[in-house]
Amino acid sequence: MKRTFPLLFAAWATAAVPVSGPALAQATEPGSEEDGLSLMERGAELFFRGVIDEMQPALRELRALAEDLGPELRDFVSAMGPALRDLLEEVEDWSAYEAPEILDNGDIIIRRKPDAPPLDTTEPDPQDSIEL
């Protein structure tokens, strides 16, 4: 695929270069707009068909992987879903945190970046709270 992608891109880029001179004059004749549009459509169709043909083996592998991992992922989501939802509600800006780190004892920690803005740690005024 590494070789075919540059070739496909070059073919697409060549087709996208505007035509000048007599070819442009010929393309503006009445009735030829439909032919030009259909040629562009055909070129786009061939381009995307080639991309799809190149991607099909990878998509098949991805589908097989999804079928293999599907039950495990469902179990993970059902077990960890509520905790992850709570974590997502708690953290407002994920860019203020470093990547998760797994410690030797198995704990997972997520540290704030040193240059992250400080957290709003103001305590609510006890006089403004409602007693239940």
Backbone as a chain_set.jsonl record, in Angstrom:
{"seq": "MKRTFPLLFAAWATAAVPVSGPALAQATEPGSEEDGLSLMERGAELFFRGVIDEMQPALRELRALAEDLGPELRDFVSAMGPALRDLLEEVEDWSAYEAPEILDNGDIIIRRKPDAPPLDTTEPDPQDSIEL", "coords": {"N": [[0.82, -1.179, 0.0], [2.079, 1.171, 0.54], [3.368, 1.914, -1.766], [1.313, 2.195, -3.62], [-0.387, 4.203, -2.672], [0.957, 6.779, -2.958], [0.98, 6.784, -5.766], [-1.754, 6.731, -6.378], [-2.482, 9.151, -5.221], [-0.955, 10.909, -6.778], [-2.166, 10.494, -9.262], [-4.713, 11.451, -8.7], [-4.091, 14.13, -8.056], [-3.069, 14.997, -10.495], [-5.325, 14.832, -12.077], [-6.768, 16.831, -10.913], [-5.57, 19.196, -11.65], [-6.005, 22.309, -13.19], [-7.217, 22.748, -16.525], [-5.789, 24.359, -19.347], [-5.693, 26.737, -22.092], [-6.429, 25.606, -25.452], [-7.816, 23.309, -24.722], [-9.44, 24.107, -22.647], [-11.147, 25.855, -23.955], [-12.488, 24.062, -25.609], [-13.801, 22.57, -23.698], [-15.764, 24.261, -22.841], [-17.778, 24.288, -24.673], [-21.218, 24.028, -25.642], [-23.103, 21.409, -24.163], [-20.914, 19.89, -23.479], [-20.396, 20.089, -20.808], [-21.775, 18.232, -19.322], [-20.429, 15.91, -20.063], [-17.869, 16.446, -18.994], [-18.463, 16.595, -16.269], [-19.389, 14.006, -15.841], [-17.062, 12.629, -16.413], [-15.441, 13.507, -14.322], [-16.895, 12.494, -12.191], [-16.645, 9.791, -12.75], [-13.857, 9.498, -12.512], [-13.539, 10.107, -9.775], [-15.046, 8.037, -8.72], [-13.525, 5.797, -9.546], [-11.163, 6.345, -8.15], [-12.002, 6.209, -5.412], [-12.938, 3.591, -5.384], [-10.548, 2.226, -5.762], [-9.252, 2.934, -3.368], [-10.946, 1.701, -1.525], [-10.627, -0.984, -2.303], [-7.962, -1.32, -1.571], [-8.17, -1.06, 1.175], [-9.788, -3.127, 2.062], [-8.615, -5.694, 2.981], [-7.487, -4.905, 5.47], [-9.771, -4.014, 6.783], [-11.193, -6.408, 6.958], [-9.539, -7.814, 8.74], [-9.824, -6.161, 10.967], [-12.552, -6.508, 11.486], [-12.565, -9.236, 12.198], [-10.991, -9.098, 14.501], [-12.64, -7.508, 16.098], [-14.794, -9.257, 16.409], [-13.55, -11.247, 17.9], [-12.788, -9.874, 20.233], [-15.133, -8.796, 21.115], [-16.981, -9.991, 23.154], [-15.349, -9.75, 25.48], [-14.961, -6.991, 25.595], [-17.593, -6.122, 26.005], [-18.074, -7.191, 28.561], [-16.14, -5.728, 29.989], [-17.086, -3.093, 29.66], [-19.573, -3.269, 30.934], [-18.757, -3.793, 33.547], [-16.932, -1.721, 34.185], [-18.091, 0.563, 33.252], [-19.866, 2.348, 34.832], [-17.972, 3.446, 36.681], [-16.13, 4.662, 34.944], [-17.801, 6.538, 33.739], [-18.358, 8.187, 35.949], [-15.768, 9.17, 36.379], [-15.345, 10.583, 33.988], [-17.251, 12.586, 34.31], [-16.187, 13.932, 36.466], [-13.685, 14.993, 35.659], [-12.873, 17.891, 34.004], [-11.171, 18.993, 32.031], [-9.262, 17.202, 30.055], [-6.814, 17.679, 28.924], [-5.24, 18.796, 30.833], [-4.04, 16.818, 32.218], [-1.616, 14.191, 32.637], [-0.634, 11.212, 30.804], [-2.187, 8.116, 31.803], [-0.649, 6.143, 34.397], [0.661, 3.023, 35.312], [1.292, 1.62, 38.359], [3.735, -0.397, 40.208], [2.304, -1.96, 42.014], [-0.067, -2.292, 40.749], [-1.882, -0.246, 40.818], [-3.498, 2.44, 39.153], [-2.629, 5.6, 38.182], [-3.452, 8.991, 37.515], [-1.906, 11.811, 36.787], [-1.907, 15.347, 37.336], [-0.725, 17.755, 35.021], [2.315, 19.57, 35.506], [2.257, 22.229, 34.609], [-0.412, 22.803, 34.489], [-3.431, 24.699, 34.897], [-4.407, 25.937, 38.151], [-6.661, 24.091, 40.288], [-10.08, 24.854, 41.036], [-10.573, 25.323, 44.203], [-12.296, 26.349, 46.056], [-14.226, 26.318, 48.932], [-17.682, 25.713, 49.528], [-19.75, 28.161, 51.084], [-20.727, 27.553, 54.378], [-23.009, 28.76, 55.412], [-24.602, 29.192, 53.255], [-25.532, 26.726, 52.582], [-28.023, 24.127, 52.579], [-29.713, 22.583, 55.17], [-30.581, 19.234, 55.643]], "CA": [[0.0, 0.0, 0.0], [2.947, 2.336, 0.583], [3.684, 2.32, -3.13], [0.126, 2.539, -4.39], [-1.003, 5.449, -2.218], [1.502, 7.94, -3.685], [0.548, 6.741, -7.16], [-3.149, 7.15, -6.417], [-2.515, 10.582, -4.933], [-0.431, 11.608, -7.954], [-3.2, 10.432, -10.292], [-5.77, 12.368, -8.289], [-3.585, 15.499, -8.169], [-2.961, 15.301, -11.917], [-6.681, 15.051, -12.573], [-7.299, 18.055, -10.323], [-4.892, 20.363, -12.219], [-6.889, 22.945, -14.17], [-6.835, 22.655, -17.93], [-5.685, 25.697, -19.926], [-5.518, 26.8, -23.537], [-7.493, 25.111, -26.322], [-8.631, 22.3, -24.053], [-10.441, 24.832, -21.881], [-12.131, 26.361, -24.911], [-13.294, 22.936, -26.053], [-14.635, 22.099, -22.601], [-16.863, 25.184, -22.599], [-18.796, 24.176, -25.708], [-22.49, 23.529, -25.118], [-23.265, 19.961, -24.134], [-19.738, 19.177, -22.994], [-20.332, 20.164, -19.351], [-22.232, 16.952, -18.792], [-19.349, 14.945, -20.252], [-16.829, 16.769, -18.024], [-18.939, 16.207, -14.952], [-19.421, 12.551, -15.75], [-15.673, 12.166, -16.336], [-14.991, 13.763, -12.95], [-17.56, 11.509, -11.342], [-16.02, 8.486, -13.016], [-12.531, 9.525, -11.902], [-13.704, 10.012, -8.325], [-15.505, 6.674, -8.438], [-12.373, 4.9, -9.679], [-10.248, 6.636, -7.049], [-12.515, 5.654, -4.167], [-12.977, 2.134, -5.516], [-9.179, 1.782, -5.499], [-8.993, 3.067, -1.93], [-11.71, 0.643, -0.851], [-9.964, -2.26, -2.586], [-6.735, -1.375, -0.768], [-8.496, -1.114, 2.596], [-10.595, -4.293, 2.412], [-7.95, -6.667, 3.858], [-7.361, -4.357, 6.821], [-11.105, -4.0, 7.376], [-11.521, -7.79, 7.324], [-8.798, -8.118, 9.967], [-10.451, -5.401, 12.045], [-13.819, -7.171, 11.802], [-12.244, -10.463, 12.929], [-10.537, -8.689, 15.828], [-13.818, -7.06, 16.837], [-15.568, -10.439, 16.78], [-12.824, -11.942, 18.964], [-12.744, -9.077, 21.456], [-16.465, -8.3, 21.443], [-17.489, -10.383, 24.475], [-14.519, -9.186, 26.544], [-15.238, -5.559, 25.68], [-18.907, -5.957, 26.628], [-17.89, -7.426, 29.993], [-15.393, -4.596, 30.534], [-17.955, -1.916, 29.709], [-20.6, -3.451, 31.962], [-18.139, -3.725, 34.872], [-16.229, -0.459, 34.422], [-18.841, 1.686, 32.702], [-20.258, 3.369, 35.815], [-16.796, 4.13, 37.231], [-15.592, 5.535, 33.904], [-18.737, 7.646, 33.584], [-18.103, 9.097, 37.068], [-14.481, 9.82, 36.135], [-15.537, 11.553, 32.911], [-17.992, 13.722, 34.85], [-15.324, 14.628, 37.424], [-12.597, 15.697, 34.982], [-13.399, 18.843, 33.027], [-10.225, 19.25, 30.947], [-8.296, 16.094, 30.028], [-5.497, 18.151, 28.487], [-4.498, 19.218, 32.021], [-3.536, 15.614, 32.879], [-0.658, 13.359, 31.912], [-1.153, 9.885, 30.455], [-2.265, 7.241, 32.979], [0.56, 5.384, 34.72], [0.377, 1.842, 36.129], [2.343, 1.412, 39.351], [4.134, -1.795, 40.403], [1.278, -2.69, 42.76], [-1.253, -2.416, 39.911], [-2.691, 0.969, 40.857], [-3.407, 3.321, 37.991], [-2.734, 6.992, 38.608], [-3.493, 10.006, 36.47], [-1.37, 13.016, 37.426], [-2.071, 16.64, 36.663], [0.516, 18.294, 34.471], [2.833, 20.641, 36.369], [1.894, 23.554, 34.104], [-1.87, 22.903, 34.394], [-3.969, 25.758, 35.76], [-4.83, 25.402, 39.453], [-8.059, 23.701, 40.436], [-10.909, 25.743, 41.848], [-10.744, 24.585, 45.462], [-13.063, 27.141, 47.016], [-15.249, 25.561, 49.659], [-18.942, 26.458, 49.606], [-20.003, 28.802, 52.37], [-21.69, 26.729, 55.136], [-24.255, 29.49, 55.646], [-25.421, 29.101, 52.044], [-25.992, 25.353, 52.371], [-29.341, 23.788, 53.107], [-29.678, 21.399, 56.032], [-31.648, 18.28, 55.333]], "C": [[0.87, 1.251, 0.0], [3.265, 2.83, -0.816], [2.452, 2.808, -3.872], [-0.483, 3.855, -3.944], [-0.387, 6.664, -2.897], [1.084, 7.963, -5.147], [-0.895, 7.192, -7.297], [-3.262, 8.645, -6.169], [-2.024, 11.384, -6.133], [-1.469, 11.612, -9.074], [-4.336, 11.397, -9.968], [-5.327, 13.814, -8.465], [-3.48, 15.913, -9.63], [-4.337, 15.591, -12.5], [-7.25, 16.364, -12.057], [-6.656, 19.317, -10.882], [-5.802, 20.994, -13.266], [-6.319, 22.869, -15.579], [-6.784, 24.068, -18.497], [-5.594, 25.598, -21.444], [-6.696, 26.25, -24.298], [-8.383, 24.077, -25.637], [-9.731, 22.965, -23.242], [-11.535, 25.355, -22.804], [-13.035, 25.238, -25.39], [-14.242, 22.489, -24.951], [-15.824, 23.012, -22.363], [-17.924, 25.151, -23.684], [-20.074, 23.626, -25.098], [-22.563, 22.006, -25.198], [-22.07, 19.225, -23.582], [-19.617, 19.229, -21.476], [-20.762, 18.842, -18.727], [-21.138, 15.905, -18.914], [-18.238, 15.186, -19.239], [-17.22, 16.343, -16.626], [-18.944, 14.693, -14.814], [-18.004, 11.976, -15.714], [-15.112, 12.38, -14.936], [-15.619, 12.752, -11.993], [-16.924, 10.138, -11.518], [-14.628, 8.421, -12.396], [-12.6, 9.396, -10.392], [-14.14, 8.607, -7.93], [-14.347, 5.683, -8.513], [-11.386, 5.099, -8.538], [-10.733, 5.979, -5.763], [-12.649, 4.14, -4.229], [-11.587, 1.556, -5.248], [-8.83, 1.861, -4.025], [-9.706, 1.959, -1.166], [-11.061, -0.715, -1.073], [-8.693, -2.417, -1.761], [-7.041, -1.584, 0.712], [-9.232, -2.385, 3.007], [-9.861, -5.326, 3.262], [-7.818, -6.167, 5.296], [-8.717, -4.328, 7.514], [-11.555, -5.402, 7.768], [-10.816, -8.186, 8.617], [-9.412, -7.399, 11.161], [-11.772, -6.039, 12.456], [-13.572, -8.453, 12.598], [-11.786, -10.138, 14.348], [-11.713, -8.248, 16.684], [-14.677, -8.244, 17.267], [-14.893, -11.2, 17.916], [-12.906, -11.19, 20.285], [-14.113, -8.6, 21.914], [-16.972, -8.702, 22.813], [-16.676, -9.784, 25.627], [-14.783, -7.695, 26.71], [-16.598, -5.291, 26.317], [-18.816, -6.16, 28.132], [-17.175, -6.25, 30.653], [-16.293, -3.374, 30.685], [-19.016, -2.077, 30.786], [-20.006, -3.349, 33.366], [-17.57, -2.337, 35.172], [-17.01, 0.768, 33.96], [-19.239, 2.739, 33.717], [-19.066, 4.141, 36.39], [-16.192, 5.082, 36.202], [-16.5, 6.743, 33.668], [-18.529, 8.674, 34.701], [-16.799, 9.861, 36.87], [-14.61, 10.886, 35.048], [-16.311, 12.777, 33.385], [-17.12, 14.558, 35.776], [-14.27, 15.49, 36.731], [-13.183, 16.601, 33.902], [-12.492, 18.986, 31.811], [-9.148, 18.177, 30.957], [-6.916, 16.547, 29.582], [-4.647, 18.625, 29.662], [-3.864, 18.029, 32.742], [-2.55, 14.875, 31.989], [-1.312, 12.02, 31.584], [-1.217, 9.02, 31.717], [-0.989, 6.418, 33.142], [0.166, 4.218, 35.627], [1.56, 1.617, 37.059], [2.64, -0.074, 39.498], [3.064, -2.605, 41.126], [-0.035, -2.812, 41.984], [-2.156, -1.197, 39.931], [-2.466, 1.783, 39.585], [-3.593, 4.747, 38.489], [-2.723, 7.902, 37.38], [-3.083, 11.314, 37.135], [-1.718, 14.257, 36.607], [-0.724, 17.093, 36.151], [0.998, 19.435, 35.366], [2.415, 22.041, 35.904], [0.383, 23.745, 33.955], [-2.364, 24.03, 35.302], [-4.471, 25.17, 37.075], [-6.322, 25.072, 39.465], [-8.794, 24.735, 41.269], [-11.249, 24.992, 43.128], [-11.517, 25.384, 46.488], [-14.161, 26.276, 47.621], [-16.545, 26.371, 49.652], [-19.135, 27.014, 51.019], [-21.037, 27.981, 53.136], [-23.009, 27.447, 55.383], [-25.18, 29.411, 54.434], [-25.983, 27.704, 51.815], [-27.339, 25.136, 53.051], [-29.206, 22.537, 53.949], [-30.855, 20.506, 55.687], [-32.077, 17.546, 56.561]], "O": [[0.441, 2.294, -0.493], [3.417, 4.032, -1.032], [2.54, 3.741, -4.67], [-1.051, 4.568, -4.771], [-1.129, 7.52, -3.379], [0.858, 9.033, -5.712], [-1.233, 7.942, -8.213], [-4.045, 9.331, -6.827], [-2.603, 12.416, -6.472], [-1.636, 12.621, -9.76], [-4.857, 12.075, -10.853], [-6.091, 14.64, -8.964], [-3.773, 17.059, -9.969], [-4.492, 16.494, -13.323], [-8.125, 16.95, -12.694], [-7.145, 20.415, -10.616], [-6.318, 20.295, -14.139], [-5.107, 22.919, -15.788], [-7.636, 24.894, -18.171], [-5.437, 24.512, -22.003], [-7.839, 26.394, -23.865], [-9.573, 23.983, -25.94], [-10.841, 22.44, -23.158], [-12.717, 25.3, -22.465], [-14.237, 25.447, -25.559], [-15.366, 22.074, -25.233], [-16.803, 22.592, -21.745], [-18.886, 25.918, -23.621], [-20.025, 22.847, -24.146], [-22.135, 21.401, -26.181], [-22.181, 18.047, -23.242], [-18.816, 18.49, -20.903], [-20.189, 18.392, -17.735], [-20.93, 15.106, -18.001], [-17.71, 14.228, -18.674], [-16.405, 15.795, -15.883], [-18.546, 14.16, -13.778], [-17.763, 10.958, -15.064], [-14.388, 11.529, -14.42], [-14.953, 12.225, -11.102], [-16.697, 9.417, -10.547], [-14.257, 7.401, -11.816], [-11.814, 8.663, -9.791], [-13.668, 8.054, -6.937], [-14.205, 4.826, -7.64], [-10.834, 4.131, -8.015], [-9.974, 5.275, -5.098], [-12.486, 3.471, -3.209], [-11.457, 0.524, -4.588], [-8.187, 0.959, -3.488], [-9.131, 1.35, -0.263], [-10.954, -1.512, -0.141], [-8.378, -3.515, -1.304], [-6.26, -2.214, 1.425], [-9.293, -2.693, 4.197], [-10.458, -5.814, 4.222], [-8.019, -6.935, 6.237], [-8.801, -4.591, 8.714], [-12.22, -5.577, 8.788], [-11.415, -8.817, 9.489], [-9.508, -7.969, 12.247], [-12.082, -6.106, 13.646], [-14.285, -8.731, 13.562], [-12.158, -10.834, 15.293], [-11.777, -8.577, 17.868], [-15.229, -8.241, 18.367], [-15.567, -11.738, 18.794], [-13.074, -11.802, 21.34], [-14.234, -8.048, 23.008], [-17.367, -7.828, 23.584], [-17.244, -9.36, 26.634], [-14.825, -7.19, 27.832], [-16.745, -4.34, 27.084], [-19.407, -5.4, 28.9], [-17.553, -5.822, 31.743], [-16.267, -2.7, 31.715], [-19.331, -1.114, 31.486], [-20.675, -2.872, 34.283], [-17.711, -1.836, 36.287], [-16.617, 1.897, 34.256], [-18.981, 3.922, 33.496], [-19.144, 5.357, 36.566], [-15.786, 6.19, 36.551], [-16.013, 7.847, 33.424], [-18.522, 9.879, 34.448], [-16.726, 11.056, 37.156], [-14.046, 11.972, 35.176], [-16.059, 13.887, 32.917], [-17.299, 15.773, 35.86], [-13.995, 16.604, 37.177], [-13.892, 16.143, 33.006], [-12.978, 19.089, 30.685], [-8.226, 18.229, 31.77], [-5.934, 15.852, 29.843], [-3.445, 18.836, 29.5], [-3.216, 18.211, 33.773], [-2.633, 14.923, 30.762], [-2.42, 11.737, 32.039], [-0.385, 9.176, 32.61], [-0.34, 6.046, 32.165], [-0.575, 4.401, 36.593], [2.691, 1.446, 36.607], [1.902, -0.915, 38.985], [2.927, -3.804, 40.884], [-1.007, -3.37, 42.494], [-3.1, -1.115, 39.146], [-1.37, 1.798, 39.025], [-4.591, 5.063, 39.136], [-2.083, 7.621, 36.367], [-3.826, 11.861, 37.949], [-1.808, 14.222, 35.38], [0.304, 16.842, 36.78], [0.188, 20.179, 35.919], [2.24, 22.939, 36.728], [-0.061, 24.731, 33.366], [-1.778, 24.283, 36.355], [-4.914, 24.021, 37.109], [-7.124, 25.683, 38.759], [-8.197, 25.41, 42.108], [-12.119, 24.122, 43.129], [-11.403, 25.119, 47.685], [-14.914, 25.602, 46.917], [-16.502, 27.596, 49.761], [-18.73, 26.403, 52.008], [-22.122, 27.728, 52.611], [-24.037, 26.79, 55.548], [-26.397, 29.546, 54.567], [-26.828, 27.518, 50.939], [-27.727, 25.863, 53.965], [-28.647, 21.538, 53.496], [-31.973, 20.972, 55.47], [-32.968, 16.7, 56.494]]}, "num_chains": 1, "name": "protein.A"}
